[in-house]
């Protein structure tokens, strides 16, 4: 008896659904805010027996797409204390570290003397980091040689 039920389930065909005509590539009509209609009881709440329909299109014009910046993903390594301070600053200002870096670069690009000063500090910090990396490398090599 169980085998008969299993065979009937295996042979049963599922209903087929016709493909949708409004796929991702289809153009949706753009309506102005005045054309957006809401049917209901006027209070903003609807009963289950009443239907509410809102026709809103979320299309992006080509002009908007041209203004969007092209972003790249990068990984930055910062000293722990600087990272903490920068993270707090950005949280207080409600911006991201990446946007802060961009703004700092744009400001410095407009002020060459400030850019030279920052580049001088950056070169000193780079040399310090390079020495620290070399010391870590030597310590690792000593540990491997000792066994």
C-alpha angles and dihedrals in degrees: 000000000000090000091055092053091047092050091050090051092048092050095045113106122222118236114259123230121212114242117266118255095206101067126157093278095053118108114240121210113255115228127192119237089258090059094054107106129198119191119198144089095308097246094089093250123099133206118231088247093054122073124223120199128184120182109201126157121209099197124147119219121228090246090059091049091052091055095052111105119238107239131201127202115238137170119226127195115208134177110264097244093046091048091052093047093046092047091053091047091051093046090052092049093041094235135115126253090243092056090047090052090050093049092046091051093047091050092048091047088059092047109052096183091054089046090054091050092049091046089053091053090045092054091051091049090047092054090049091051091047091053091048091051091050091051091050089049092051092048090052092049091050091051091051093048093050089053 
